Amino acid sequence: MLALKEHTSVMAGDITSPTALPCCAAVLIVERLPRTQRAEIEALMVEHLVSEPVGCLPGTDALSADWFTRWEHDPSAREFYAVRCRQVVTGTREELEHLECALQALQASNSELGTRAGLKRAS
């Protein structure tokens, strides 16, 4: 089962809201993904992470926080142009579990390429 760090999501300016939703954080890890499929990962995030995102996790400097998915070339794949990313994502436990299932399906469909896609507990 996916281990997730749970905290309470509070929107800026709404610190005392009694209706803040429980939110979890995890690290999205993608490796050896053909660059042509990068948009598929982005679409899965849009589809499954529908709750209001946390601006930045507690303890993160807002000036150095990532405000987009940072993709980079993955040199471990020499036979095709691959990309990779490590990105903190937030959502409800259910949203993250659904995203994890979708990522596992994408990974299985690319098993011959060695693509790895999943979520890991944020520390």
Kinemage of the C-alpha trace (Angstrom):
@kinemage 1
@onewidth
@group {chain A} dominant
@subgroup {mainchain}
@vectorlist {calphas} color= white
{ca met a 1} P 0.000 0.000 0.000
{ca leu a 2} L 1.125 3.523 -0.701
{ca ala a 3} L 2.548 5.279 2.371
{ca leu a 4} L 1.676 8.959 2.419
{ca lys a 5} L 2.484 11.823 4.733
{ca glu a 6} L -0.781 13.422 5.825
{ca his a 7} L -1.313 17.045 6.817
{ca thr a 8} L -4.164 19.535 6.709
{ca ser a 9} L -4.561 21.649 3.607
{ca val a 10} L -5.262 25.296 4.326
{ca met a 11} L -5.758 27.857 1.594
{ca ala a 12} L -3.898 31.158 1.926
{ca gly a 13} L -5.903 33.672 3.922
{ca asp a 14} L -8.121 30.927 5.355
{ca ile a 15} L -5.939 29.700 8.214
{ca thr a 16} L -8.771 29.108 10.680
{ca ser a 17} L -11.079 27.281 8.281
{ca pro a 18} L -12.785 24.361 10.057
{ca thr a 19} L -13.558 22.789 6.670
{ca ala a 20} L -9.942 22.333 5.531
{ca leu a 21} L -9.621 18.979 3.777
{ca pro a 22} L -7.097 16.360 4.898
{ca cys a 23} L -4.308 16.380 2.346
{ca cys a 24} L -1.415 14.040 1.651
{ca ala a 25} L 1.917 14.634 -0.033
{ca ala a 26} L 3.972 12.236 -2.112
{ca val a 27} L 6.842 12.434 -4.567
{ca leu a 28} L 6.007 11.653 -8.185
{ca ile a 29} L 8.980 9.757 -9.627
{ca val a 30} L 9.176 9.099 -13.362
{ca glu a 31} L 12.240 7.646 -15.116
{ca arg a 32} L 12.993 6.447 -18.654
{ca leu a 33} L 9.735 7.858 -20.027
{ca pro a 34} L 9.700 8.482 -23.790
{ca arg a 35} L 9.393 12.251 -24.171
{ca thr a 36} L 6.374 11.764 -26.437
{ca gln a 37} L 4.475 10.436 -23.392
{ca arg a 38} L 5.264 13.326 -21.064
{ca ala a 39} L 1.845 14.855 -21.727
{ca glu a 40} L 0.218 11.588 -20.595
{ca ile a 41} L 1.711 11.993 -17.116
{ca glu a 42} L 0.556 15.614 -17.002
{ca ala a 43} L -2.952 14.530 -18.072
{ca leu a 44} L -3.045 11.860 -15.336
{ca met a 45} L -2.134 14.499 -12.755
{ca val a 46} L -4.927 16.787 -13.990
{ca glu a 47} L -7.422 13.908 -14.030
{ca his a 48} L -6.633 12.466 -10.599
{ca leu a 49} L -5.397 15.407 -8.490
{ca val a 50} L -8.573 17.480 -8.471
{ca ser a 51} L -8.478 18.930 -4.947
{ca glu a 52} L -7.025 22.367 -4.269
{ca pro a 53} L -3.221 22.023 -4.255
{ca val a 54} L -1.101 23.123 -1.323
{ca gly a 55} L 0.851 26.253 -2.331
{ca cys a 56} L 4.059 24.799 -0.943
{ca leu a 57} L 4.696 22.290 1.793
{ca pro a 58} L 5.425 23.511 5.320
{ca gly a 59} L 9.088 24.438 5.677
{ca thr a 60} L 9.568 25.155 1.960
{ca asp a 61} L 10.914 28.540 0.917
{ca ala a 62} L 8.234 29.967 -1.405
{ca leu a 63} L 10.937 31.583 -3.546
{ca ser a 64} L 12.640 28.265 -4.247
{ca ala a 65} L 9.526 26.063 -4.477
{ca asp a 66} L 8.696 24.282 -7.732
{ca trp a 67} L 5.546 25.740 -9.274
{ca phe a 68} L 5.541 23.400 -12.292
{ca thr a 69} L 6.631 19.863 -13.154
{ca arg a 70} L 10.352 20.024 -13.858
{ca trp a 71} L 11.163 17.531 -16.621
{ca glu a 72} L 14.735 16.784 -17.622
{ca his a 73} L 16.556 14.542 -20.066
{ca asp a 74} L 17.156 11.028 -18.690
{ca pro a 75} L 20.569 9.873 -19.948
{ca ser a 76} L 20.019 6.302 -18.671
{ca ala a 77} L 18.008 5.553 -21.839
{ca arg a 78} L 20.458 5.545 -24.740
{ca glu a 79} L 18.231 3.868 -27.331
{ca phe a 80} L 15.533 6.588 -27.255
{ca tyr a 81} L 15.090 10.138 -25.943
{ca ala a 82} L 13.718 9.785 -22.434
{ca val a 83} L 12.725 12.227 -19.713
{ca arg a 84} L 12.501 11.980 -15.939
{ca cys a 85} L 11.108 13.999 -13.050
{ca arg a 86} L 10.832 14.063 -9.267
{ca gln a 87} L 7.974 16.284 -8.166
{ca val a 88} L 6.138 16.735 -4.868
{ca val a 89} L 2.400 16.399 -5.446
{ca thr a 90} L -0.489 16.815 -3.027
{ca gly a 91} L -4.027 15.522 -2.939
{ca thr a 92} L -6.395 13.503 -0.838
{ca arg a 93} L -5.354 9.951 0.012
{ca glu a 94} L -7.936 8.641 -2.486
{ca glu a 95} L -6.681 10.931 -5.276
{ca leu a 96} L -3.096 9.819 -4.760
{ca glu a 97} L -4.090 6.148 -4.684
{ca his a 98} L -5.967 6.556 -7.992
{ca leu a 99} L -2.989 8.377 -9.511
{ca glu a 100} L -0.691 5.573 -8.320
{ca cys a 101} L -2.884 2.975 -10.081
{ca ala a 102} L -2.851 4.995 -13.308
{ca leu a 103} L 0.945 5.388 -13.107
{ca gln a 104} L 1.356 1.633 -12.581
{ca ala a 105} L -0.728 0.984 -15.704
{ca leu a 106} L 1.432 3.395 -17.721
{ca gln a 107} L 4.573 1.739 -16.364
{ca ala a 108} L 3.262 -1.710 -17.315
{ca ser a 109} L 2.494 -0.557 -20.859
{ca asn a 110} L 6.119 0.632 -21.192
{ca ser a 111} L 7.787 -2.275 -19.402
{ca glu a 112} L 9.922 -3.172 -22.437
{ca leu a 113} L 11.462 0.335 -22.276
{ca gly a 114} L 12.228 0.146 -18.560
{ca thr a 115} L 9.954 3.083 -17.732
{ca arg a 116} L 9.381 3.583 -14.011
{ca ala a 117} L 6.495 5.708 -12.766
{ca gly a 118} L 5.074 5.896 -9.286
{ca leu a 119} L 4.586 7.768 -6.048
{ca lys a 120} L 6.823 7.635 -2.995
{ca arg a 121} L 6.137 8.836 0.531
{ca ala a 122} L 7.223 12.434 1.064
{ca ser a 123} L 9.497 12.935 4.045
